[in-house]
């Protein structure tokens, strides 16, 4: 396979954000562009969405609340549904 260079101009901030994203995905900019172009050819159009699952604000708040409960030594835990129901009814 013979390779060639592709020179494009993009906004500096967009490039930095993309590099950060691709780093999190474990690939570099060249690999990401190659993946995109190959998939675009296969699909005959804009091919797909690649993203890291980022929780929304509500989900993130629930995760943080759960972690706080786990780390709170005064939190009461339940081993079965009967005990949980009894606590909720009281």
Protein Blocks (a to p, Z undefined) as FASTA:
>chain_A
ZZddddddddfklmmmmmmmmmmnopafklmmmmmmmmmmmnopafbdcddddddfklmm
mmmmmmmmmmmmkbccdfbfklmmmmmmZZ
